[in-house]
Amino acid sequence: MRKFLHFIWEIIKITIIALIIVIPIRVFIFQPFFVSGASMEPNFHNLDYLIVDEISYRLGEPERGDVVIFYNPGDISQRFIKRIIALPGETIKIEVGNTYIQQETGGEFSLLDETEYLLENIKTKDSKPTKLNENEYFVMGDNRNSSYDSRFFGPLDKKYIIGKNIFKLFNIQVFYK
């Protein structure tokens, strides 16, 4: 009986130590995220399981091209995934299906190269110029025709950003085939 109690005590100690290590990592550093919908196709698909880095933006700033997970500014119970297209202080405009960025007021607009993540046949619907304030980002889905993003809800305040995608583990649909 004594050996059995010692064994149980060892299991309890290992469990407590594991929880002390795992819970802070899960709460403050990394968290899982399931993609819901088609707004980021072809790069991320419905039910892709991602790992979100929550600490990078506490130490640095989001960069153009980062894929971020954030709270929907209109309903913080929802989380979205989109790509950062424009940064604080910039002006963005979309004309003839192309995205242009003006980095300083009065400067020239330059064409944003989106070939790395957009399919050739994807054209972004035109929109009026949007000037971003401090701590504001312009985010869009990679599947521009099926994305509810900054073109609809406006610039995204940094306070809503949870973190950035660091890698995709798998798509949950493989388990249902």
C-alpha positions as CSV (number, residue, x, y, z in Angstrom):
1,M,0.0,0.0,0.0
2,R,2.8,2.4,0.8
3,K,4.4,1.9,-2.7
4,F,1.0,2.7,-4.3
5,L,0.6,5.9,-2.3
6,H,4.1,6.9,-3.1
7,F,3.3,6.3,-6.8
8,I,0.2,8.4,-6.6
9,W,2.1,11.2,-4.9
10,E,4.7,11.2,-7.7
11,I,1.9,11.4,-10.3
12,I,0.4,14.3,-8.5
13,K,3.8,16.1,-8.3
14,I,4.5,15.6,-12.0
15,T,1.0,16.8,-12.9
16,I,1.4,20.0,-10.7
17,I,4.8,20.7,-12.2
18,A,3.5,20.2,-15.8
19,L,0.6,22.5,-15.1
20,I,2.9,25.2,-13.6
21,I,4.9,25.1,-16.8
22,V,2.1,24.6,-19.4
23,I,-0.6,27.0,-18.2
24,P,1.5,30.2,-18.3
25,I,2.8,29.2,-21.8
26,R,-0.7,28.6,-23.0
27,V,-2.2,31.7,-21.5
28,F,0.6,34.3,-22.1
29,I,2.8,33.0,-25.0
30,F,1.0,30.6,-27.4
31,Q,-2.6,29.7,-28.1
32,P,-4.4,27.6,-30.6
33,F,-6.7,29.0,-33.3
34,F,-9.0,27.3,-35.7
35,V,-9.6,29.1,-39.1
36,S,-13.3,29.5,-39.7
37,G,-14.3,30.4,-43.3
38,A,-12.7,31.0,-46.6
39,S,-11.4,34.6,-46.2
40,M,-7.7,33.6,-46.1
41,E,-7.7,31.0,-48.9
42,P,-5.6,29.7,-50.6
43,N,-3.1,30.2,-47.8
44,F,-5.3,29.1,-44.9
45,H,-8.4,27.0,-45.2
46,N,-11.5,26.4,-43.1
47,L,-10.6,24.3,-40.0
48,D,-6.8,24.8,-40.2
49,Y,-5.3,24.5,-36.8
50,L,-2.8,27.3,-36.1
51,I,-0.5,28.3,-33.3
52,V,-0.6,32.0,-32.4
53,D,2.4,33.8,-31.0
54,E,1.1,36.2,-28.4
55,I,4.4,37.6,-27.1
56,S,6.0,39.1,-30.3
57,Y,3.8,42.2,-30.4
58,R,4.5,42.9,-26.8
59,L,8.2,43.1,-27.7
60,G,7.9,44.6,-31.2
61,E,5.4,46.0,-33.8
62,P,3.3,44.2,-36.4
63,E,4.8,44.3,-39.9
64,R,3.3,44.4,-43.3
65,G,2.4,40.9,-44.5
66,D,2.0,39.4,-41.0
67,V,-1.0,37.2,-40.6
68,V,-2.6,38.2,-37.4
69,I,-5.4,36.9,-35.2
70,F,-7.5,39.6,-33.6
71,Y,-10.8,40.3,-31.9
72,N,-13.5,41.6,-34.2
73,P,-13.8,45.3,-33.2
74,G,-17.6,45.1,-33.6
75,D,-17.9,42.0,-31.4
76,I,-15.0,41.0,-29.3
77,S,-16.4,37.5,-28.7
78,Q,-15.3,36.7,-32.3
79,R,-11.7,36.2,-33.4
80,F,-10.6,36.9,-37.0
81,I,-7.5,36.1,-39.1
82,K,-6.3,38.6,-41.7
83,R,-3.1,39.9,-43.2
84,I,-1.6,43.3,-42.3
85,I,-1.6,45.4,-45.5
86,A,-0.9,49.0,-44.2
87,L,0.8,50.3,-41.1
88,P,0.2,53.2,-38.7
89,G,0.6,56.6,-40.4
90,E,0.2,55.3,-43.9
91,T,-2.6,55.9,-46.4
92,I,-4.0,53.0,-48.4
93,K,-6.1,53.1,-51.5
94,I,-7.3,50.4,-53.9
95,E,-7.7,51.2,-57.6
96,V,-8.3,49.0,-60.6
97,G,-7.9,46.0,-58.4
98,N,-4.4,47.0,-57.1
99,T,-3.4,48.1,-53.6
100,Y,-1.3,51.3,-53.2
101,I,0.4,52.6,-50.1
102,Q,1.5,56.2,-49.3
103,Q,4.0,56.0,-46.5
104,E,4.2,59.7,-45.7
105,T,1.5,62.4,-46.2
106,G,2.0,64.1,-49.5
107,G,4.3,61.4,-50.8
108,E,3.8,59.2,-53.8
109,F,1.5,56.1,-53.7
110,S,3.4,53.0,-54.5
111,L,2.0,49.7,-55.7
112,L,2.0,47.0,-53.0
113,D,3.5,43.7,-54.3
114,E,1.1,41.1,-53.1
115,T,2.2,38.3,-55.4
116,E,3.6,36.3,-52.5
117,Y,0.1,35.6,-51.0
118,L,-2.6,36.5,-53.6
119,L,-3.5,34.4,-56.6
120,E,-3.1,36.1,-60.0
121,N,-6.9,36.2,-60.6
122,I,-7.7,37.9,-57.3
123,K,-8.5,41.5,-57.8
124,T,-9.4,43.7,-54.8
125,K,-12.5,45.8,-55.1
126,D,-11.7,49.6,-55.4
127,S,-12.0,51.7,-52.2
128,K,-11.4,55.3,-51.3
129,P,-8.1,56.3,-49.6
130,T,-7.9,55.5,-45.9
131,K,-5.4,57.3,-43.7
132,L,-4.3,55.3,-40.7
133,N,-3.7,56.9,-37.3
134,E,-1.2,55.9,-34.7
135,N,-1.8,52.2,-33.6
136,E,-4.0,51.5,-36.5
137,Y,-3.5,48.8,-39.1
138,F,-5.4,48.0,-42.3
139,V,-6.0,44.3,-42.6
140,M,-7.5,42.2,-45.5
141,G,-8.1,38.5,-46.1
142,D,-6.1,36.8,-48.9
143,N,-9.4,35.8,-50.5
144,R,-10.5,39.4,-51.1
145,N,-13.9,38.5,-52.6
146,S,-14.9,36.5,-49.4
147,S,-13.4,38.6,-46.7
148,Y,-15.0,40.8,-44.1
149,D,-12.0,43.1,-43.3
150,S,-10.8,46.7,-42.9
151,R,-12.6,47.7,-46.1
152,F,-15.8,47.1,-44.2
153,F,-15.1,47.7,-40.5
154,G,-12.3,50.3,-40.9
155,P,-8.8,50.4,-39.6
156,L,-7.9,47.9,-36.8
157,D,-6.6,49.3,-33.6
158,K,-3.6,47.5,-32.2
159,K,-5.4,46.8,-28.9
160,Y,-7.5,44.2,-30.7
161,I,-4.6,42.2,-32.0
162,I,-4.0,38.9,-30.1
163,G,-0.9,37.8,-31.9
164,K,0.5,36.4,-35.2
165,N,0.3,33.0,-36.8
166,I,3.6,31.2,-36.4
167,F,2.7,28.0,-38.0
168,K,-0.1,25.7,-39.2
169,L,-0.2,22.3,-37.5
170,F,-2.9,20.5,-39.6
171,N,-6.4,20.8,-40.9
172,I,-9.0,19.2,-38.6
173,Q,-11.0,17.9,-41.7
174,V,-8.4,15.2,-42.2
175,F,-9.8,13.5,-39.1
176,Y,-13.3,13.3,-40.5
177,K,-12.5,11.7,-43.9
